[in-house]
Amino acid sequence: MTISADVPPVLFLSHGAPPLADDATWTAELAAWSDTMEKPKDILMISAHWENAPVTLSATRTKQELVYDFWGFPQRYYDVRYDAPMTPELADEVARLAGTHGHHVERDESRGLDHGAYVPLKEMFPEADIPVVQMSMPTLDPQGLFALGQSLAPLRERGTMIVGSGFTTHNLQWFNPAAGPNTTPPSAPSEFDHWAEEAMARGDVDSILDFLHKAPAAREAHPRSEHWAPLYVALGAAYASSGIEAKTAIDGFWFGLSKRSWSLT
């Protein structure tokens, strides 16, 4: 399908972890990125931290607490709040569009936003005045998630920003707090990050979807693919007759993990 030029971009962002809030460099990069965008009407967030079939949407009628889906952190990380407005209208549109492509959509009115959603949003849109709905990933199958993203592409015409929230590399064996956030990463994540940068720059959707067979150090970069999978949805939502245009918005490494993020048009 063809998308108008003035619709919100689709984002894939590396969402960090609760300590992201303490990293002055990364928080500034996220804030500067959001400053380049027109304020969207609302946001549909697909986080690596919610896998559930069938497709399920977070609470849109009854305000819920954030999902603090992490353990062993100082108390201040559990005191974070992000009270974005609710938007049942967006949930209705997601259900309608996904339904036309064979997806049964359910709603979980007990579920709030998890850290893959609120951690980056708090840095990008700190006023928390943009309505947000989070959507589960019903599968990790690349083609299935790409097709789901394609079904949701018309949301952009109503002003919705679709955000895939994962991590460009996600092997916690490389996460080394003792070395500091700017430590030089091992060769494997560097190789994968470089491959991802080039594949996205040339719009090579087939290779991105088949990354396990096409990318160097693929299984090391993603021992399990859930932090790469939100990119499939984003690619589907951004894909048009002319393909995709991907622009790196943030690059570099954080405690050995690639924080590369893209804006897709």
Secondary structure in CASP SS format (residue, H / E / C, confidence):
PFRMAT SS
TARGET T0000
AUTHOR 0000-0000-0000
METHOD secondary structure of the structure
MODEL  1
M C 1.00
T C 1.00
I C 1.00
S C 1.00
A C 1.00
D C 1.00
V C 1.00
P C 1.00
P C 1.00
V E 1.00
L E 1.00
F E 1.00
L E 1.00
S E 1.00
H C 1.00
G C 1.00
A C 1.00
P H 1.00
P H 1.00
L H 1.00
A H 1.00
D H 1.00
D C 1.00
A H 1.00
T H 1.00
W H 1.00
T H 1.00
A H 1.00
E H 1.00
L H 1.00
A H 1.00
A H 1.00
W H 1.00
S H 1.00
D H 1.00
T C 1.00
M C 1.00
E C 1.00
K C 1.00
P C 1.00
K C 1.00
D E 1.00
I E 1.00
L E 1.00
M E 1.00
I E 1.00
S E 1.00
A E 1.00
H E 1.00
W E 1.00
E E 1.00
N C 1.00
A C 1.00
P C 1.00
V E 1.00
T E 1.00
L E 1.00
S C 1.00
A C 1.00
T C 1.00
R C 1.00
T C 1.00
K C 1.00
Q C 1.00
E C 1.00
L C 1.00
V E 1.00
Y C 1.00
D C 1.00
F C 1.00
W C 1.00
G C 1.00
F C 1.00
P C 1.00
Q H 1.00
R H 1.00
Y H 1.00
Y H 1.00
D C 1.00
V C 1.00
R C 1.00
Y C 1.00
D C 1.00
A C 1.00
P C 1.00
M C 1.00
T C 1.00
P H 1.00
E H 1.00
L H 1.00
A H 1.00
D H 1.00
E H 1.00
V H 1.00
A H 1.00
R H 1.00
L H 1.00
A H 1.00
G H 1.00
T H 1.00
H C 1.00
G C 1.00
H C 1.00
H C 1.00
V E 1.00
E E 1.00
R E 1.00
D C 1.00
E C 1.00
S C 1.00
R C 1.00
G C 1.00
L C 1.00
D E 1.00
H H 1.00
G H 1.00
A H 1.00
Y H 1.00
V H 1.00
P H 1.00
L H 1.00
K H 1.00
E H 1.00
M H 1.00
F C 1.00
P C 1.00
E C 1.00
A C 1.00
D C 1.00
I C 1.00
P C 1.00
V E 1.00
V E 1.00
Q E 1.00
M E 1.00
S E 1.00
M E 1.00
P C 1.00
T C 1.00
L C 1.00
D C 1.00
P H 1.00
Q H 1.00
G H 1.00
L H 1.00
F H 1.00
A H 1.00
L H 1.00
G H 1.00
Q H 1.00
S H 1.00
L H 1.00
A H 1.00
P H 1.00
L H 1.00
R H 1.00
E H 1.00
R H 1.00
G C 1.00
T E 1.00
M E 1.00
I E 1.00
V E 1.00
G E 1.00
S E 1.00
G E 1.00
F C 1.00
T C 1.00
T C 1.00
H C 1.00
N C 1.00
L C 1.00
Q C 1.00
W C 1.00
F C 1.00
N C 1.00
P H 1.00
A H 1.00
A H 1.00
G C 1.00
P C 1.00
N C 1.00
T C 1.00
T C 1.00
P C 1.00
P C 1.00
S H 1.00
A H 1.00
P H 1.00
S H 1.00
E H 1.00
F H 1.00
D H 1.00
H H 1.00
W H 1.00
A H 1.00
E H 1.00
E H 1.00
A H 1.00
M H 1.00
A H 1.00
R C 1.00
G C 1.00
D C 1.00
V H 1.00
D H 1.00
S H 1.00
I H 1.00
L H 1.00
D C 1.00
F H 1.00
L H 1.00
H H 1.00
K H 1.00
A C 1.00
P C 1.00
A C 1.00
A H 1.00
R H 1.00
E H 1.00
A H 1.00
H C 1.00
P C 1.00
R C 1.00
S H 1.00
E H 1.00
H H 1.00
W C 1.00
A C 1.00
P H 1.00
L H 1.00
Y H 1.00
V H 1.00
A H 1.00
L H 1.00
G H 1.00
A H 1.00
A H 1.00
Y C 1.00
A E 1.00
S C 1.00
S C 1.00
G E 1.00
I C 1.00
E C 1.00
A E 1.00
K E 1.00
T E 1.00
A E 1.00
I E 1.00
D C 1.00
G C 1.00
F E 1.00
W E 1.00
F C 1.00
G C 1.00
L E 1.00
S E 1.00
K C 1.00
R C 1.00
S E 1.00
W E 1.00
S E 1.00
L E 1.00
T C 1.00
END
